[in-house]
């Protein structure tokens, strides 16, 4: 099973493939919220994916549109409510400025 590493805390957990990244982060005990209920409309769950980006599900239109509207977005940005785990290990960074 792939492992999810969460920075800056350094927590790691095994996560089943196809699990929504937000759910996996919350299950690991991190306080990451989605104010919109996971509909890609608030951007509160914006994270940087440092490793394993290609293993995550593809970015869809709603996520692209929200990321385009957020400050501080980079090439490693994803909305945790929209990304699903794949078969490889993933490392994410929770952002303190969101």
C-alpha positions as CSV (number, residue, x, y, z in Angstrom):
1,X,0.0,0.0,0.0
2,X,1.3,3.5,-0.8
3,X,2.5,5.8,2.0
4,X,1.5,9.4,2.5
5,X,4.0,11.7,4.2
6,X,2.7,15.0,5.5
7,X,5.0,17.9,6.0
8,X,5.9,19.9,8.1
9,X,4.8,17.4,10.8
10,X,6.6,14.4,9.2
11,X,3.6,12.1,9.8
12,X,3.4,9.1,7.6
13,X,0.5,6.7,7.0
14,X,-0.4,3.9,4.6
15,X,-3.3,4.9,2.3
16,X,-5.4,2.7,0.0
17,X,-5.2,3.7,-3.7
18,X,-8.2,5.8,-4.8
19,X,-8.6,7.5,-1.4
20,X,-9.2,11.2,-1.5
21,X,-6.1,13.0,-0.3
22,X,-8.1,15.2,2.0
23,X,-9.6,12.2,3.8
24,X,-6.2,10.6,4.1
25,X,-4.7,13.7,5.6
26,X,-7.5,14.1,8.1
27,X,-7.3,10.4,9.0
28,X,-3.7,11.0,9.9
29,X,-4.8,13.5,12.5
30,X,-4.0,16.7,10.6
31,X,-6.4,19.6,10.8
32,X,-6.9,20.4,7.1
33,X,-10.5,21.5,6.3
34,X,-12.6,21.9,3.2
35,X,-15.0,24.7,3.8
36,X,-16.9,23.8,0.6
37,X,-17.5,20.1,1.4
38,X,-15.0,18.9,-1.2
39,X,-16.4,20.7,-4.2
40,X,-13.3,22.5,-5.3
41,X,-14.8,25.9,-4.7
42,X,-13.1,27.2,-1.6
43,X,-9.4,26.4,-2.0
44,X,-8.9,25.8,1.8
45,X,-7.4,22.4,1.2
46,X,-4.6,23.7,-1.1
47,X,-1.4,21.7,-0.6
48,X,1.9,21.3,-2.4
49,X,2.7,17.8,-3.6
50,X,6.5,17.3,-3.4
51,X,6.7,13.7,-4.4
52,X,4.4,11.3,-6.2
53,X,2.4,13.9,-8.2
54,X,2.2,11.7,-11.2
55,X,0.6,9.0,-9.2
56,X,-2.3,11.2,-8.1
57,X,-5.5,11.4,-10.1
58,X,-5.5,13.9,-13.0
59,X,-6.5,17.5,-12.3
60,X,-10.1,18.2,-13.5
61,X,-11.6,21.5,-14.8
62,X,-13.1,22.6,-11.4
63,X,-9.8,22.2,-9.7
64,X,-7.9,24.0,-12.4
65,X,-10.3,26.9,-12.2
66,X,-10.0,27.2,-8.4
67,X,-6.2,26.9,-8.5
68,X,-6.1,29.7,-11.1
69,X,-7.9,32.0,-8.6
70,X,-5.7,31.3,-5.6
71,X,-2.7,33.2,-4.4
72,X,0.6,31.2,-3.9
73,X,-0.2,28.5,-6.4
74,X,2.7,26.7,-8.1
75,X,3.4,23.7,-10.3
76,X,3.2,21.5,-7.2
77,X,-0.3,22.7,-6.1
78,X,-3.3,20.5,-5.8
79,X,-6.6,20.7,-3.9
80,X,-6.6,17.8,-1.5
81,X,-10.4,17.4,-1.9
82,X,-9.9,16.6,-5.6
83,X,-6.7,14.5,-5.7
84,X,-7.0,10.7,-5.2
85,X,-4.1,8.5,-4.2
86,X,-2.5,6.3,-6.8
87,X,-0.1,3.3,-6.4
88,X,3.0,5.3,-5.4
89,X,4.2,7.1,-2.2
90,X,3.2,10.7,-2.0
91,X,4.6,13.6,0.1
92,X,2.5,16.7,0.6
93,X,3.2,20.0,2.4
94,X,0.3,21.6,4.3
95,X,0.4,25.3,3.8
96,X,0.2,27.7,6.7
97,X,-0.9,30.8,4.6
98,X,-4.3,29.3,3.4
